[in-house]
Amino acid sequence: MNFEVKRSIVIEKPVEDVWNLLWDGSADTFGEGIAKILSNVKATNKVLTDGQFQVNGISGRELSMVDGSFYTEMLRRVDEENRILSYDISGIPFGIVPTGTWTVSNAKDDANKTELSVTDVATLSYWPPQFLAYPVFTLMLPGVFDAMLADIKHYAETGEPSPAKVEAINKCASKKK
């Protein structure tokens, strides 16, 4: 059983600026950049360099989420010319395996704006726990991607973390006390 989510947002910044937030070929940026932007990501634990598919020596990254969970993103495709970044995520409960694809392109109405799109296809098996999780997953996932796009838009346009990211940082800091 597959579930697909497609979302997009227009960002008032040039394409290259937005693409560089997702990928600039640097292990440092790939490792730390997204943790500074997305409100659901607490930290990037490490950049992986031992996967079968590598771009500039990078095969993926480990993510520590604000809810305490850990995920691994493994690159599937990086097309720098067409600005497409695809990855698989592992570590999601119930054996759910999403494949995400980010696409960065010129907005249709203005060459100085960027359209950022994400498509996520999650594969769920028919084994009872996954089958029971399907309704929850279909309700939750679109909101997760809407929040991610809003975080990226805010950061791209202002250079500052979104209010949701600031709130997540403060929440994580208060748990440490």
N, C-alpha and C positions, 0 to 999 in steps of 0.2 A: 504494500500500500504506500503510495507516495502522496506528499502534501507539498504544494508549491506556493510560495509567497513572492510577489513582485511589488516592489515599491520604488519610487523615484522622487527626487526633490531638485529644485533649481537653486543654485548657489550663486550669489553675486560676486564671483571671483573668476579669474581666467582658469581654463582647463588645467594647465600645468600646475598651478597652485594647489588645486584639489587633488590631482593625481599624486603629487608629491606627499600629500598627507597619508595616502594609502601605500604608496610604493615609490621609492627613489633609488632602489637597488642597493641600499645601505643596510647592513645588519643592525646598525644602531637605530636608524629610523624605524625599520620594520619591527624591531624589538620593543622600543620604548614609545614610539609615536602614538600608536593607537591607545595605549594605556593612559596617555595624557588627555585623550579626547573623549572616549566612550564612557558613559556613566556606569555601565554594567561591568567594566573591566577595572580591577584594582591595580594589577601589575602584570608585566610580562616577565615571567620567570627566567626564560632563556630563549635564545634563537637557536633553532635546530639546524644542523648542517649534515645530518646523516641519512636523509631520505633519498629515495630513488630519483625523484624529480628535484633538481636544484636550479636556482637562478642566482648567479653571482655567489655561489657557495651556500645559499640559504635554501633550506627545504621546508621550514615552518617555524612555529613558535608555540611556547606553552603560555597559557593565560591563566591568571588567578582572578576569579570573579568576585564581585563585592558580596555575593551571597555565600562565599566560602568554597564554592566548587572550583574545579580545575578542568580546563579543556586544552586540547592540542589541535592546532590548525596546521594542516599539511598542504603545501602548495600543490596545485594541480596544473595551473597555467598562469604564466605572466606574459602578457603581450604588451610590451611597452609602446609599440607603434600605435596600436588601437586602444590602448589604455584599458585593458581587461585583466582582472585579477581573480582567479578562482582557487578555491581551497576546500578541503574536507575537514570536518570537525569531529573529533572523537572525544569520548568521556561523558557524553550526555546520557543521563539515566535511561533505562529500559532499552538500551541498544539502538537508540535513534541515531542515525548517521546523516547529518545534513551536508550538502554540498552548496557552497555559496559562490556567487559570481558578482563582482562589482564591476561596473562599466562607467567610465568617465568620458563625457562627450560635450561638444558645444551645445548650448541650449538652442532650440529651434528659432526663438524670437530675437536672440541677441548673442553675438559672437563673444561678448565680454562676460557672459554668464555661462555657467556650467550645469549640465544635467548629470546628477549622480544617481545611478540606478543599482539596485541590488535584486538579485533573484536567488532564492534559496529553495532547494528541493530536498526535503527530508524523507528518507526511506524508513518506514515503520513496518515491522513484521506483523504477522497475524497471531503471534504467540500472545496469550491473554494479557500480560501486563502492558505490552505495547499497544495492543488493540484498545485496551481501556484508556490508555493515555492519549489516544488520538484526538478525542474531542477537546481535551484541555490544551493540547499542543496547537490545534487549529485556532483556538481562541487566543492563545498567548503569543504565538510567534509574530503575527502581523504588528502587534504593538511593540514588540522588541525591536523590529526593524524600523518602525516609525521613530522610535526613540533614538536609535543609532544614527539615522539620517539627520535628525534634528541636532544631535550632538556634533556631528561633523559639520553641518551647515553653520552652526554658531561659532565653532572654532575657526573654520575657514574664513568667515566674514569678520570676526573680531580679534582673532589671535588669542582668545581667552577660553578657558573651559566653560561649558554651558552651566546654567544654574543647577541642572540635574547632576552634573559631574561634581560640582562644588558640594552639593548636598551629600552625594555618595562618599566623597573624600572625608567630609566632616563626620559622617556616620561611622565610617571605618575607623577614624581616629578616636572617636568616643568609645568604641568597643575595646580599644587597646588599653584604655585607662582603668 
